[in-house]
Amino acid sequence: MGEEVAMDVSLLAGEGATALVGLMVADGWTAVRERVARFFSRGDDGAGEVERVEAELEEARQDLVDAGEGREIAEEVEAAWRLRFRRALREHPEAAGELRALLDELAPERSRTGSGDTYNSVSGTVHGGLVVRGAGLRDHDHRVSAVGAAAGRRRG
């Protein structure tokens, strides 16, 4: 798998996991759970796999509900499903279009604003520090670095 394709898979898996965690505590969860379970059950003709994935999704949702505002649990749930999406997309690269369509349908604000991911590189000398600009920023790594941030001032 090429580096660019691997990055696309990782980004799409991240988008899927982020949207899924948000939808787990939103109205209409039952329909979302069923659709996502079918996505993960591709290639398995038996209903048992769909039910197994639905049960895993429901268990993750219950973890979120029990945690309330606990960010640590939400991050763990998101990381687990990000890995699941990544594996599914690596095993079935043709599923990328299906996942994009599913995300556009289930999380329409994502398609209005784009993926929400912006990547900038800062090279050379940066004077005065960095300015990160955007709406709904999310810090998955609990750190801010020059990668992914834009230089706040131009060099003179």
C-alpha positions as CSV (number, residue, x, y, z in Angstrom):
1,M,0.0,0.0,0.0
2,G,1.5,3.4,-1.0
3,E,2.2,6.0,1.6
4,E,-0.5,8.3,0.2
5,V,-3.1,5.6,0.2
6,A,-2.1,4.6,3.8
7,M,-2.5,8.2,4.9
8,D,-6.0,8.4,3.2
9,V,-7.0,5.2,5.0
10,S,-5.8,6.6,8.3
11,L,-7.6,9.9,7.8
12,L,-10.8,8.3,6.7
13,A,-10.6,5.9,9.7
14,G,-10.1,8.8,12.0
15,E,-13.1,10.6,10.5
16,G,-15.2,7.5,10.9
17,A,-14.2,7.0,14.5
18,T,-14.7,10.6,15.4
19,A,-18.2,10.7,13.8
20,L,-19.1,7.3,15.3
21,V,-18.3,8.4,18.9
22,G,-20.3,11.6,18.4
23,L,-23.2,9.7,17.0
24,M,-23.2,7.1,19.8
25,V,-24.7,9.6,22.2
26,A,-27.0,11.3,19.7
27,D,-30.6,10.7,18.7
28,G,-31.1,8.0,16.2
29,W,-28.3,5.8,17.5
30,T,-30.2,2.5,16.7
31,A,-30.2,3.3,13.0
32,V,-26.6,4.4,13.1
33,R,-25.6,1.2,15.0
34,E,-27.3,-1.0,12.4
35,R,-25.6,0.8,9.4
36,V,-22.2,0.7,10.9
37,A,-22.5,-2.9,11.9
38,R,-23.4,-3.8,8.3
39,F,-20.3,-1.8,7.2
40,F,-18.0,-3.9,9.4
41,S,-19.8,-7.2,8.6
42,R,-19.1,-7.0,4.9
43,G,-18.3,-10.3,3.2
44,D,-20.0,-12.2,6.1
45,D,-23.3,-13.6,4.9
46,G,-24.4,-14.6,8.3
47,A,-26.6,-12.4,10.5
48,G,-24.5,-13.5,13.5
49,E,-21.6,-11.2,12.5
50,V,-23.9,-8.1,12.2
51,E,-25.4,-8.9,15.7
52,R,-21.9,-9.3,17.2
53,V,-20.7,-6.0,15.8
54,E,-23.9,-4.3,17.0
55,A,-23.3,-5.7,20.5
56,E,-19.7,-4.3,20.4
57,L,-21.0,-0.9,19.3
58,E,-23.7,-0.9,22.0
59,E,-21.1,-1.8,24.6
60,A,-18.9,1.1,23.5
61,R,-21.9,3.4,23.6
62,Q,-22.7,2.3,27.1
63,D,-19.1,3.0,28.2
64,L,-19.5,6.5,26.9
65,V,-22.9,7.0,28.6
66,D,-21.5,5.6,31.9
67,A,-18.5,7.9,31.7
68,G,-20.6,11.0,31.3
69,E,-18.2,13.8,30.6
70,G,-15.1,11.6,31.0
71,R,-12.9,12.5,28.1
72,E,-10.5,9.6,28.7
73,I,-13.1,7.0,28.0
74,A,-14.3,8.8,24.9
75,E,-10.7,8.9,23.6
76,E,-10.3,5.2,24.3
77,V,-13.5,4.3,22.5
78,E,-12.6,6.5,19.5
79,A,-9.1,5.0,19.3
80,A,-10.5,1.5,19.3
81,W,-13.0,2.2,16.5
82,R,-10.4,4.2,14.5
83,L,-8.3,1.0,14.5
84,R,-11.3,-1.1,13.5
85,F,-12.1,1.3,10.6
86,R,-8.4,1.3,9.5
87,R,-8.3,-2.5,9.5
88,A,-11.6,-2.8,7.6
89,L,-10.3,-0.3,5.0
90,R,-7.0,-2.1,4.6
91,E,-8.8,-5.4,4.1
92,H,-11.4,-4.0,1.8
93,P,-10.0,-0.8,0.1
94,E,-13.1,-0.7,-2.1
95,A,-15.1,0.1,1.1
96,A,-13.6,3.7,1.3
97,G,-16.3,5.1,-1.0
98,E,-19.0,3.3,1.1
99,L,-17.6,4.8,4.3
100,R,-17.4,8.3,2.9
101,A,-21.0,8.0,1.7
102,L,-22.1,6.7,5.1
103,L,-20.3,9.5,6.9
104,D,-21.9,12.1,4.5
105,E,-25.3,10.6,5.3
106,L,-24.9,10.1,9.1
107,A,-22.8,13.2,9.9
108,P,-23.9,15.8,7.3
109,E,-22.1,18.6,9.1
110,R,-18.9,16.9,8.2
111,S,-19.6,17.2,4.4
112,R,-20.6,20.9,4.8
113,T,-17.4,21.8,6.5
114,G,-15.0,19.3,5.0
115,S,-13.3,16.6,7.0
116,G,-12.2,19.2,9.5
117,D,-8.6,18.1,9.0
118,T,-6.2,20.7,7.9
119,Y,-2.5,19.9,7.5
120,N,0.1,22.6,7.1
121,S,3.9,22.3,7.3
122,V,6.0,24.9,8.8
123,S,9.6,24.9,7.7
124,G,12.5,27.3,8.2
125,T,12.7,29.7,11.1
126,V,9.4,30.7,12.7
127,H,9.6,34.0,14.6
128,G,7.2,34.7,17.4
129,G,5.6,31.2,17.7
130,L,2.7,29.5,16.1
131,V,-0.9,30.4,15.6
132,V,-3.4,27.6,15.2
133,R,-6.6,28.7,13.5
134,G,-9.8,26.8,13.0
135,A,-13.2,25.9,14.3
136,G,-13.8,22.7,16.3
137,L,-10.1,22.0,16.8
138,R,-9.4,18.6,18.4
139,D,-6.2,17.7,20.0
140,H,-5.9,13.9,19.8
141,D,-2.3,13.8,21.0
142,H,-2.6,16.4,23.9
143,R,0.2,18.4,22.3
144,V,0.6,21.1,19.7
145,S,3.5,20.9,17.4
146,A,4.7,22.8,14.3
147,V,3.3,20.1,12.1
148,G,-0.3,20.8,11.5
149,A,-0.1,24.5,12.6
150,A,0.4,27.6,10.5
151,A,3.1,30.2,11.2
152,G,1.5,33.2,12.8
153,R,3.8,35.8,11.3
154,R,5.7,36.1,8.1
155,R,9.4,36.4,8.2
156,G,10.5,39.9,7.6
